[in-house]
């Protein structure tokens, strides 16, 4: 056999070198519809790109997927850039995708619609979660760029409408890499420190790329988790971001956000003056009605009737007073009689009264009563208490009965 014999590996390797060295295939744009899409746990994406007549296998490695602003799905028409090569072990040529974007629609727009649909399904836009904006906030936090036109518009409106509130500006990036994370961190900081009653989050107008930080999931979830009410103020009236749907209130512009955050001082003064006027009018009307009622009641009462009523009540009081006086006299007399009887009984039992009837009381010198002959002995000194004096004596002899 004169022809050279190749192994399968040699064949696949040869074809791979040919394809890799082809300048046209080393950087090619393809468009087609995605099918058999699989996002592997490794981070790589595997799919088939097809049109009406043909199909080709494709892979997008994990490192390249980080640049995607949307999630590829089956049936999505895409435009991809990559190189054509051979997967040697399978003998299959495929496209190695380096970049991808939706065909016909911008990748950011697709990513926006995907994010909006997913967060709405999770309930982040639900009206039940919306918090009420306080009527008279004492402190207002503004999360925005410190150098943009938006902050000046907000401060001017707040100062003109309601200068009583303290305004705290939390400076952040509002576009570019890291902007969404800075906005989310600022919202969390305001909540952690409780430095405001209401928060305005936003920036001035721009392209979808300029406003993209407010479409990032990290920003949306920070607004959703905020315990302090959030007013979104992103772009112009026609601009809508994910932040607008999640926020407790959406303002079409930064200036409008400031107007929604605080009441108007002039309108409040007008309301107060109106209430004051109504109160004075009401009080005056009430006074006149009461005066008329008193006048009518007074005219119905005659002087003679008043005097007769007065005399009747006075006679009734005099009668009650006399009756009470009589009852008091009877009570005093009864108490006096009872007291005299008690005093008489006590006097009859008094030791002094007993002595006056000829009886005596004999004691030892230390004051102990002598009630029995056994209480003394010959030679003891004793004292005998009589009605009119005391006799002291010495026992010469005792005789028991």
GUKE-616168 format. One line per field, with one value per residue (C-alpha): x, z, y; residue number from 1; residue in one letter. Coordinates in steps of 0.25 Angstrom, whole numbers, plus 5000, padded with zeros to 4 digits. Each point is the difference from the previous one (the first is absolute). Layout:
<recs>
east <- c(X/...)
up <- c(Z/...)
north <- c(Y/...)
nr <- c(NUM/...)
rest <- c(a/...)
</recs>
This chain:
<recs>
east <- c(5000/5007/4990/5003/4991/4996/4994/4987/5008/5009/4989/4993/5012/5003/4987/5001/5013/4994/4988/5008/5010/4988/5000/4985/4996/5009/4990/4986/4987/4988/4985/4990/4990/5004/4995/5004/5006/5006/5007/5010/5003/5015/4995/5001/4989/4997/4990/4996/4999/4991/4993/4989/5010/5012/5005/5013/5005/5005/5006/5003/5010/4998/5009/4993/4986/5004/4998/4985/4990/4988/4998/5000/4987/4995/4993/5008/5006/5014/5012/5013/5015/5010/5009/4998/5008/4999/4997/5011/4995/4986/5005/4989/5002/4994/4999/5008/4992/5007/4988/4985/4989/4985/4998/4991/4999/5011/5005/4997/4986/4999/5007/4990/4988/5005/5004/4986/4992/5008/4999/4986/4997/5007/4991/5010/4991/4988/4991/4998/5015/5000/5002/4993/5008/5000/4992/5009/5014/5011/5012/5002/5011/5004/5008/5006/5012/5005/5004/4988/4989/4990/5005/4999/4986/4996/5007/4993/4986/5002/5005/4989/4988/5004/5012/4997/5006/5014/5006/5012/5007/5006/5010/5001/5003/4988/5006/5011/5007/4996/4989/4989/5008/5003/4985/4996/5010/4995/4986/5004/5009/4988/4991/5011/5003/4985/5004/4987/4985/5000/5010/5002/5008/5003/5007/4998/4997/5008/5001/4996/5015/5001/4988/5003/5005/4986/4996/5010/4994/5009/4994/4986/5001/5006/4988/4990/5007/5000/4992/5001/4990/5007/4996/5007/5004/5007/5002/4989/4985/5000/5012/4996/5010/4998/5002/4988/4991/5006/5000/4989/4997/5005/5003/5001/5012/5009/4993/4987/5005/5004/4986/4994/5009/4995/4988/5000/5002/4991/4989/5001/4999/4988/4993/5003/4994/4988/4998/5002/4990/4990/5002/4998/4987/4995/5003/4993/4988/5000/5000/4989/4991/5003/4997/4987/4996/5004/4992/4988/5000/5003/4987/4992/5003/4993/5006/4988/5002/5015/4997/4989/5009/5011/4991/4995/5014/5004/4988/5004/5014/4995/4991/5012/5009/4991/4997/5015/5002/4990/5006/5013/4995/4993/5013/5008/4991/5000/5015/5001/4990/5008/5013/4995/4996/5014/5007/4991/5004/5014/5000/4993/5012/5011/5010/4999/4985/5002/5010/4990/4991/5011/5007/5016/5010/5013/5013/5014/5011/5003/4985/4995/4986/4998/4989/5003/5008/5009/5005/5007/5008/5004/5009/4995/4997/4986/4992/4985/4993/4987/4991/5007/5015/5010/5004/5014/5002/5009/4994/5002/4991/4991/4989/4993/4985)
up <- c(5000/4995/5006/5014/5011/5011/5014/5004/5010/4989/4991/5010/5004/4986/4997/5013/4996/4986/5007/5010/4990/4991/5002/4996/5010/5012/5002/4994/5002/5000/5002/5003/5010/5013/5003/5009/5010/5013/5010/5007/5015/4995/4995/4985/4991/4989/4989/4985/4990/4989/4988/4990/4994/5009/5014/5007/5014/5009/5013/5009/5011/5014/4998/4988/5006/5011/4989/4997/5004/4998/5001/4987/4998/4990/4989/5001/4988/5002/4993/5005/4998/5001/4993/4993/5005/5002/5013/4997/5009/4994/4986/5000/4995/5008/5003/5012/5004/5006/4999/4998/4999/4996/4985/4998/5014/5009/5010/5011/4996/5001/5013/5005/4996/5006/5013/5001/4997/5010/5012/4997/5001/5013/5006/5001/4992/5009/5005/5013/5003/4997/5012/5003/4998/5013/4999/5008/4999/5009/4993/4985/4994/4986/4993/4987/4994/5007/4987/4991/4997/5007/5014/4998/4995/5012/5010/4994/5000/5014/5005/4994/5003/5014/5006/5014/4996/5002/4986/5000/4987/4998/4989/4990/4986/4991/4988/4996/5007/5015/4999/5004/5011/5006/4999/5007/5011/5002/5002/5010/5007/5001/5006/5010/5005/5000/4995/4992/5000/4985/4989/4986/4990/4986/4990/4987/4986/4991/4991/5004/5002/5009/5009/5000/5015/5004/4992/5008/5009/5012/4999/4999/5012/5008/4998/5002/5014/5004/5013/4996/4989/4987/4989/4987/4991/4988/4986/4993/5000/4989/5007/5008/5008/5009/5011/4997/5001/5013/5007/5009/4991/4986/4996/4985/5003/5012/5002/5000/5011/5009/4998/5004/5012/5007/5001/4996/5011/4993/4998/5014/5005/4991/5006/5014/4997/4994/5012/5009/4993/5000/5015/5003/4992/5006/5014/4997/4995/5012/5010/4993/5000/5015/5003/4993/5008/5013/4997/4996/5013/5009/4994/5004/5015/5008/5012/5009/4996/5004/5013/5004/4996/5009/5012/4999/5000/5011/5009/4997/5004/5013/5004/4997/5009/5012/4999/5000/5012/5008/4997/5004/5014/5002/4997/5009/5012/4998/5000/5013/5007/4996/5004/5014/5003/4996/5009/5011/4998/4999/5013/5008/4996/5003/5011/5006/5002/5007/5009/5004/5005/5011/4993/4999/4990/5006/4992/5002/4999/4986/4996/5000/5004/5013/4997/5010/5013/4993/4993/5012/5012/5014/4998/4987/4997/4994/4996/5001/4991/5006/4994/5005/5002/5001/5013/5000/5011/5004/5001/5015/4999/4990/5003/4989/5001)
north <- c(5000/5013/5010/5005/4994/5010/4997/5007/5009/5004/5004/5008/5007/5003/5006/5008/5006/5004/5007/5007/5005/5005/5016/5000/4990/5005/5012/4999/5005/4991/5002/4989/4995/4993/4986/4989/5010/4996/5008/4990/5000/5003/5014/4996/5001/4990/5002/4997/5012/4997/5007/4994/4991/4997/4999/5000/4997/5012/5002/5013/4998/5005/5012/5005/4999/5011/5011/4995/5010/4990/4986/4991/4992/4990/5006/5013/5006/5005/5005/4994/5002/4989/4990/4987/4988/4985/4993/4989/4989/5000/5004/5011/5014/5011/5015/5005/5012/5013/5010/4999/5010/4999/5001/5012/5004/5006/4991/5010/5001/4985/4999/5011/4993/4987/5006/5007/4987/4992/5011/5002/4985/5000/5011/5012/5009/4996/5012/4993/5002/5015/5009/5013/5013/5008/5013/5009/4994/5005/4994/4997/4992/5002/4989/5005/5006/5012/5007/4998/5009/4991/5004/5015/4998/4992/5009/5013/4994/4995/5013/5008/4990/4996/5006/4993/4987/4996/4995/4989/4998/4986/5001/4988/4997/4999/4994/4991/4988/4999/5010/4990/4995/5014/5003/4988/5002/5014/4996/4989/5011/5009/4989/4995/5014/5004/5014/5003/4999/4999/4998/5005/4991/5004/5008/5009/4995/4992/4988/4986/4997/5013/4995/4986/5000/5002/4987/4991/4990/5004/5014/4995/4991/5011/5009/4988/4997/5014/5003/5015/5004/5002/5010/4996/5012/4994/5008/5007/4998/4989/4992/4988/4992/4987/5010/5007/4988/4995/5014/5004/5012/5003/5014/5004/5009/5004/5013/4993/4991/5011/5006/4986/4998/5013/5009/5014/5010/5010/4990/4996/5015/5002/4988/5005/5013/4994/4991/5012/5008/4989/4998/5015/5000/4987/5005/5013/4993/4991/5011/5008/4987/4998/5014/4999/4988/5006/5012/4992/4992/5012/5007/4988/5001/5011/5007/4996/4986/5000/5007/4989/4989/5006/5002/4986/4994/5009/4996/4985/5002/5008/4988/4990/5008/5001/4985/4997/5010/4992/4987/5005/5005/4987/4992/5009/4998/4985/5000/5009/4990/4988/5007/5004/4986/4994/5010/4996/4986/5003/5009/4988/4991/5010/4996/5014/4998/4987/5007/5011/4989/4996/4990/5000/4994/4994/4999/4996/5011/4996/5003/4985/4998/4991/4991/4988/4999/4991/5012/5006/4996/5006/5012/5004/5015/5003/5012/5001/5009/5007/5010/5012/4995/4989/4992/4994/4989/4987/4986/4995/4988/4993/4990/4992/4998)
nr <- c(1/2/3/4/5/6/7/8/9/10/11/12/13/14/15/16/17/18/19/20/21/22/23/24/25/26/27/28/29/30/31/32/33/34/35/36/37/38/39/40/41/42/43/44/45/46/47/48/49/50/51/52/53/54/55/56/57/58/59/60/61/62/63/64/65/66/67/68/69/70/71/72/73/74/75/76/77/78/79/80/81/82/83/84/85/86/87/88/89/90/91/92/93/94/95/96/97/98/99/100/101/102/103/104/105/106/107/108/109/110/111/112/113/114/115/116/117/118/119/120/121/122/123/124/125/126/127/128/129/130/131/132/133/134/135/136/137/138/139/140/141/142/143/144/145/146/147/148/149/150/151/152/153/154/155/156/157/158/159/160/161/162/163/164/165/166/167/168/169/170/171/172/173/174/175/176/177/178/179/180/181/182/183/184/185/186/187/188/189/190/191/192/193/194/195/196/197/198/199/200/201/202/203/204/205/206/207/208/209/210/211/212/213/214/215/216/217/218/219/220/221/222/223/224/225/226/227/228/229/230/231/232/233/234/235/236/237/238/239/240/241/242/243/244/245/246/247/248/249/250/251/252/253/254/255/256/257/258/259/260/261/262/263/264/265/266/267/268/269/270/271/272/273/274/275/276/277/278/279/280/281/282/283/284/285/286/287/288/289/290/291/292/293/294/295/296/297/298/299/300/301/302/303/304/305/306/307/308/309/310/311/312/313/314/315/316/317/318/319/320/321/322/323/324/325/326/327/328/329/330/331/332/333/334/335/336/337/338/339/340/341/342/343/344/345/346/347/348/349/350/351/352/353/354/355/356/357/358/359/360/361/362/363/364/365/366/367/368/369/370/371/372/373/374/375/376/377/378/379/380/381/382/383/384/385/386/387/388/389/390/391/392/393/394/395/396/397/398/399/400/401)
rest <- c(x/x/x/x/x/x/x/x/x/x/x/x/x/x/x/x/x/x/x/x/x/x/x/x/x/x/x/x/x/x/x/x/x/x/x/x/x/x/x/x/x/x/x/x/x/x/x/x/x/x/x/x/x/x/x/x/x/x/x/x/x/x/x/x/x/x/x/x/x/x/x/x/x/x/x/x/x/x/x/x/x/x/x/x/x/x/x/x/x/x/x/x/x/x/x/x/x/x/x/x/x/x/x/x/x/x/x/x/x/x/x/x/x/x/x/x/x/x/x/x/x/x/x/x/x/x/x/x/x/x/x/x/x/x/x/x/x/x/x/x/x/x/x/x/x/x/x/x/x/x/x/x/x/x/x/x/x/x/x/x/x/x/x/x/x/x/x/x/x/x/x/x/x/x/x/x/x/x/x/x/x/x/x/x/x/x/x/x/x/x/x/x/x/x/x/x/x/x/x/x/x/x/x/x/x/x/x/x/x/x/x/x/x/x/x/x/x/x/x/x/x/x/x/x/x/x/x/x/x/x/x/x/x/x/x/x/x/x/x/x/x/x/x/x/x/x/x/x/x/x/x/x/x/x/x/x/x/x/x/x/x/x/x/x/x/x/x/x/x/x/x/x/x/x/x/x/x/x/x/x/x/x/x/x/x/x/x/x/x/x/x/x/x/x/x/x/x/x/x/x/x/x/x/x/x/x/x/x/x/x/x/x/x/x/x/x/x/x/x/x/x/x/x/x/x/x/x/x/x/x/x/x/x/x/x/x/x/x/x/x/x/x/x/x/x/x/x/x/x/x/x/x/x/x/x/x/x/x/x/x/x/x/x/x/x/x/x/x/x/x/x/x/x/x/x/x/x/x/x/x/x/x/x/x/x/x/x/x/x/x/x/x/x/x/x/x/x/x/x/x/x)
</recs>
